[in-house]
Amino acid sequence: MAHKLLGKDFTPPDIRGKVTGKAKYAEDFRVDGMVFAKMLLSPMPHARVTSIDTSEAEAMPGVLGVLTADDVPPGQGANEVILTNTPHFIGEPILAIAAIDETTAADAIEKVKVEYEPLPYVIDPLESLYPGGPDAREGGNVANLQIPLQTVKWTARDFAEVEENQLPMSGQPVVEWSYGDLEAEFEKSAVVYDETFVTASNSHHSMEPRTAMSYWENGKCFVYGSSQSQSFFMPGLAGLIGIDSKDLVYIAEFCGGGFGSKGAPYALMALPAYMSKKIGRPVMLRVTRAEEYYLGSNRAGFQGRARIGFAKNGKVNAVDLYLVQSNGPNSGFWDFTDAPGAVSICYQPNAMRYRGLPVLTNTPPGGPQRGPGENQIACAFEPFLDRAAAELGIDRVEIRKINAPDNDSLFDGHQNPVTSAYQRECLTIGAEKFGWNEKSKRSRERKGSKVIGVGVGQAYHSAGFAGFDGLVRITPDGILHIHSGVGNLGTYSYAATARIAAEVLNYDWEHCVIERGDSRKQLPWNFMQVGSNTSFTMGRSYHAAAVDAKNKLLEIAAATHGGSPDDYELGDEVVRSKADGAAKMTYAEAAQKAIEMAGKFDGSEPPADINPMTTASTAALAGSGLIGVAKDNYEINGVPPALATGFMMIELDTETGTFEILDYAGAIDCGTVIHPMGLATQIKGGAVMGIGLASKERIVYDPQNGVAANVGFYQAKPPSYLDVPATMEWGAVDIADPQSPLGTRGMGEPVMGCAASALVCAISDALGGHYFNRTPIVADMIVNAVSGRPQSHKPLQVATF
Amino acid sequence: MSKDMMPMFELFQPTDLSGALDLVERYGADGWKVAGGQDSLDWLKDRAKRTKAVIDLTRIAEMKGIRETADGLEIGALTTLTEIEESSLIREKFALLAGAASRVASPQIRNVGTIGGNVSQDARCWYYRGGMDCYRAGGSTCYADTPQGMNREHCLFGADRCVAVSPSDTAPALVALDASMVIQNADGERVVAAEDFFIGPQVDIERMTVLQADDILTAIRIPNTWANATFYFEKVADRKTWDFALVNIAAAMRVSGGTIEDIRIVAGGVECVPRRLSVVENVVKGSAKNADTAKLAGGSASRGAIPLNYNQFKIPLLENLVMRAIRDA
């Protein structure tokens, strides 16, 4: 189907502000009487505060108030808190001080005397699982979202019965599922691998730290924050502040990076609201780079073990996977349950068993990072396909096609269906863009100390939800206002998906305005901008609202010019009679008429099934134009998948352990392409992050002191401009998803994991099939491997260089 | 614990050297000299080190620029790394230094960072920079040199309570070029060989160079001894920009008829000072410049190395870089 707007490039409206510097991020706002807060962070990984003396600080000129854990709601279970008297990681906020300027606040923090009673702490989950081992919290050592705080210990026998450096698989898990006859499938496998592996935690290091400013006015709390999400964010943030979400005004027009860490509401954003209430002044909390490291969350690390069996023809018969997640001290994120789902969908094993658990650690809190679980596990599993391909004499792309999911595929413990899946086509397109047939022939080509490595990788993430609301409005000036409550994490998908509403209504994009970024703009109830879901979820919501507006346009035309709505059609921003060209009205006229007709037409009578937030927004807009508002009630049966493939060629210098990435091509199966330029940017940007995940980024902790080595931006080593290829190729399957009205589904996360796993495979290819069973693979590991030395870290060691 | 918030201090911006010398004498250990600020501002922002007075040297014109002298070049200490990288004088005669300067940090840092600052910068040990009370910070322990210390970036040679390394890329090049450092204080000028300018923990654990609080490094002189020699510089780091060297190597050699007649070869990132590899020099002097000599040289470079728990990779890396210097220069 030819589209007017979809599939075409455009300039998203927030680009101009970003390029000119006029875009206002949380820290750019100033209001009358605003003061600054600074935090005192725990210097200990686990401790109890026994006394706090702020008298000297409070006596300083310019100091306006102190906020401690006693002023904010206490923690429950392993949930994160705003301030604490029982810090669970170095960097956890103990108290905050507000002062007339930031330097005074920082000076005052240094005058505070805090006494701590140190408590046992743990960096390595296996230490905590060992009988009698330390627990990261006094209430237990295991917790996650939806898993209450509890204590799990394995037996000494569990540890003793495996070989040294092998992860025990007999210890008690917390999550467990299986399907198929596992051992029978292993029995009939031609090759079976059994490997223990580690994937490192790495910090999000969002470029914009999670700064927030807040004040109270006329009973409402105003928050200027940095978040990926808008509407869905509000009830949680209001809950943290202790108010109803109708009393919260939330402004978040731009987000300088979140990568998952700013999708859901986070405790720190509520701190200025509490301080502001206490001292009666607007409060700005500018979060520094170091604070962002401690409080900006990080990707969970895994200690894992996988057994995988392949049939002679390359088919994956069986997978037996165990994951121990380094969770951080709080509820963290469910990387460890998403990862096995990704294995299940990507390789379609006939039988699979998964067991795992999240173990609390006294490191910065875990949080979702782009492809949580799925992208780490891609780095651990994709090399298995290369090993099997080599052993069974199958091409490395071919073995992936043999196992790839399609429309009939089921996955994970529940054996869920997919809405559609075209990973074979995606592999074909990626291989073509890359030139796999020619380039794979250069594998292990040597020139002096340099050797070529070629790799292919895949990754998956679920890519859509359903059941949220759409809200559009045509004002009497003819402008289409597309109300967006999804947020703006920086990928421009908020704008690309808004074009679906314009497409349905046959609008000229120049006549459309996206209302967003400020809850006073009357926004609908939309989901968070996370989980690669926007293209699917918002595509459905916008479609529902636009179809509602379209129906109202047709009804208004029929009411004005006679006949039934079916006698009319939409032209170029006119609604006209199919039979009589003279019987027509412009959208502007229809909007005016909608106000006169009132009722459902101008929002005075909203539908009953929309969320109360959308109802309130509709009520506020009522009488201002033609309102299209509807809940997404479209059918959904299955999980919309985002499936990505990456192809990489590197030149590795065996004498220095460094490498140059010569070529990269990424391809995506994401349904109908909405915005080619935006899609290309995601595929390439995801590859950059994937290069970091595979070869550079990790958290490092000194286990003796619990302190972090990689706090700064330069120490954390996200890839630089020179570490990534200057140009990258991309492609898309571009086959419509049948359960998305215009065929769109998401893609943002796996485009990172496919590049990461392609790089891991390319490094191993260059090294003649040496597998590290660990990411990131850094220069020193390569140098040690080439020179025949053992690695400095133990195979199961975590948070280490 | 990083504070990320610069405290108050007095700021002085002298416009001539005598004014600066007055200030450093007046404030002594309470004063802090700043040039490009790429080392200093970290310390001050993190509140890990403090000062009463910052003496900003960047307005002193006489400490800037590159001049030809009777027997070589004199480079003002305030000359930026970008100016050194781009100087035709340096590129023509001492490409080794231009090459080393071009690999320091990132273009933005090179635009403000100076050669004087690059050679005077403090240790980059993450424990020390993180404000921990180690020997180098006046305390009574070393956090890096423990059974569990995370010491991937630390030394192979010369450990003495401290295991930090020389982080500079230009320092090994200057030692290889037999440069000398011009130092002024209220008592006058003294000139110190680059090789002696850098000091290890066995000499003074709280300093990386011979510079005292009231000294100002004003210039660096490079004699013509090694002008237009055969050079080799290479830096291995985690990323292609910004990062400090895991190991770097700088070599100047005179090759005649395929034979290495003379050589100075220096490695960074392996000891608290740029490590002059005298063993390698002795091994290769008089030998043919070929792969065989290179391999022999590489193997000799690590003699005496004592790795820590996480840095044994520096042994093959140092050996390989020395081999490459001899083989590929």
Chai-1 contact restraints between the chains, C-beta under 6 A:
chainA,res_idxA,chainB,res_idxB,connection_type,confidence,min_distance_angstrom,max_distance_angstrom,comment,restraint_id
A,P43,B,M1,contact,1.0,0.0,6.0,A-B,restraint_1
A,A106,B,M5,contact,1.0,0.0,6.0,A-B,restraint_2
A,T288,B,D4,contact,1.0,0.0,6.0,A-B,restraint_3
A,A290,B,S2,contact,1.0,0.0,6.0,A-B,restraint_4
A,A290,B,D4,contact,1.0,0.0,6.0,A-B,restraint_5
A,E655,B,N320,contact,1.0,0.0,6.0,A-B,restraint_6
A,T656,B,V236,contact,1.0,0.0,6.0,A-B,restraint_7
A,V700,B,M150,contact,1.0,0.0,6.0,A-B,restraint_8
A,D702,B,M150,contact,1.0,0.0,6.0,A-B,restraint_9
A,P703,B,Q148,contact,1.0,0.0,6.0,A-B,restraint_10
A,Q704,B,Q148,contact,1.0,0.0,6.0,A-B,restraint_11
A,A709,B,W126,contact,1.0,0.0,6.0,A-B,restraint_12
A,A709,B,M150,contact,1.0,0.0,6.0,A-B,restraint_13
A,Y714,B,W242,contact,1.0,0.0,6.0,A-B,restraint_14
A,K717,B,D238,contact,1.0,0.0,6.0,A-B,restraint_15
A,K717,B,R239,contact,1.0,0.0,6.0,A-B,restraint_16
A,S720,B,R239,contact,1.0,0.0,6.0,A-B,restraint_17
A,S720,B,T241,contact,1.0,0.0,6.0,A-B,restraint_18
A,S720,B,W242,contact,1.0,0.0,6.0,A-B,restraint_19
A,L722,B,K240,contact,1.0,0.0,6.0,A-B,restraint_20
A,L722,B,T241,contact,1.0,0.0,6.0,A-B,restraint_21
A,D723,B,R239,contact,1.0,0.0,6.0,A-B,restraint_22
A,D723,B,K240,contact,1.0,0.0,6.0,A-B,restraint_23
A,D780,B,F313,contact,1.0,0.0,6.0,A-B,restraint_24
A,V783,B,F313,contact,1.0,0.0,6.0,A-B,restraint_25
A,V783,B,P316,contact,1.0,0.0,6.0,A-B,restraint_26
A,V783,B,L317,contact,1.0,0.0,6.0,A-B,restraint_27
A,N784,B,F313,contact,1.0,0.0,6.0,A-B,restraint_28
A,S787,B,P316,contact,1.0,0.0,6.0,A-B,restraint_29
A,S792,B,Y310,contact,1.0,0.0,6.0,A-B,restraint_30
A,S792,B,Q312,contact,1.0,0.0,6.0,A-B,restraint_31
A,F801,B,M150,contact,1.0,0.0,6.0,A-B,restraint_32
A,F801,B,R152,contact,1.0,0.0,6.0,A-B,restraint_33
A,F801,B,Y310,contact,1.0,0.0,6.0,A-B,restraint_34
